[in-house]
Amino acid sequence: MNIRLPRTLLVAVFSFFSLLVIGCGSKGHDRTEVSGMVTLDGKPLPSGLTVKFTPQESGKPVGEGGINLQSGYFIYGAPGEIGLNPGIYTVSVEVPFADEPGPYSGPPELANVKIPEAYQTGKSSLTYTAPSDGGTFNIEMVSK
């Protein structure tokens, strides 16, 4: 026996289940886009540095992004997800490979970049509150 359903019923059923799947996202994954510029003593920094947003609330992913050629950054939350969950974050800037033992092995253009200790991961007191509608946050570091 071959049962044929009307096309409008099939479209309605498909639409219902599509909306159900889309509407059932897991709590805590309401991302907000965050971007901005990074400067040190008012000067742009070379590309390749890492900007890190560490959530002050447990259970939220760390957001990381690289600095581009225009000294700007864009934050990625978890792998494949853009932005941050709304909340309060500690913000830091890192030179890749700088904390590895031995001589510096990262990109040559970053070998002489020194991030002030007050902005380094684990030492930074710089904070940012990510709103639910996204925003711009310029990281204006100063040397001591």
N, C-alpha and C positions, 0 to 999 in steps of 0.2 A: 504494500500500500504506500503510495507516494503522497505526502501531505505538502501542500503549497500554501505558504503564508503570504498575505498581501504585502506588497512592497512597502506601503506606509507603516505597517506593523513592524516589519523588520527594521526600518529606519528609526522608528520610535524606540524599540528595544535597544538598538545599538547606541542611540543618543543617551538613553537613560544610563546604561552601563558606563559609557564614556564619562559622563558627568559625575557618576559615582566614584570612579577611579580618580579623576582629577580632583574632586573635592575631598578625598580621603588622604591627603598628604599628612605625613607625620608631624606632630607638634614640635616646635623648636627649629623648623627649617624655613622660617620666613626670612629670606635673605634681603639685605639692603645693599645697594652698591655704594662703595666708598672709593674716592680717588682724590688725588691732590698732587702737590709739588713738594719736593724735598730739597732743602737748602742748608748749607753750613756757612754761618756768618754772612748770610745774604747771597751766597754764590751757589750756582747749580752744582750738583754732584754727577760723577760719571755713571753711565749705565752699568748695570750688573750688581749693584747693591741690593740688599733684601730689606723690605719693610715688613715688620711682623706685628700683628695685633693679637695679643694674648688675652682671652676673656677672663674677667675677674670672677665670673660665675662658672662653677664647674659644670661639665657636661656639654659645653659649647665648643665647637672646633676653633682652632687657631686660624687666623686669616693671614695669608702671606702674599706678597706681590713683589715684583722686581721693579727697579727704577729704570726707566727708558732713557733714550738719548736726549729727551727734552727735560730731564730731571723730574718727570712725573711718574706716578704709580697708579695701579689699579689692583684692588684686593680680591683675591680668590679665597673663598671660605674653606671648604673641604674639597678633595679632588673632584673636579668636574663641576663644582658649584661656585657661582660668582657671588661675591659679597660676603657680608657678615650677618649674623643674627643681631637684631637690635640688642643693645646692652652696653656695658662699660668695659673698655679694653685698655690694657697697658700697651703702649706703642714703643717699639724699638727699631733701630736700624742696624743692620749687620753687614760686615764685609765677608762674603763667602770664603770659606777655607781659612779664615784668619785664626781660628782657635784650634786648628789641628797642630800636632807636634811637628817640629822641624821647620825648615824654611818655608816661606809662603809659596803655595802651589796653585793659587787661583789666577784669574786673568791679570796680566801684567799691568793694565791701566788702573787696577785697584790696589796694587802693591803698596803705594804710599798714602792711601786714604786712611785717615785716622778718625774714627767716630768717637766723639767725646764720651767718656765713661757714663755720663748722666743719661745717655740715650741708648746704651748697649743692652742687649737682652739679659735679663736677670738683674739689671741695675737701674733700669729706666723707671722714672716716676711720672713720665708723660702719659696722660690718659686721654681717651676719646670716648664719648658716649655716642654710639651709632643709633640714629633714629630709625624708625620703621620705614621712612620714605627716602632713605639714602642721603648722601651729602658729600661735601667736599671738606677735606681736612688737610691743610698744609702743615707739613712738619718743618718748622723753622728752628734748626739747631744752632746753638751758639757755643763757641769754644770758651773755655774758662781761662 
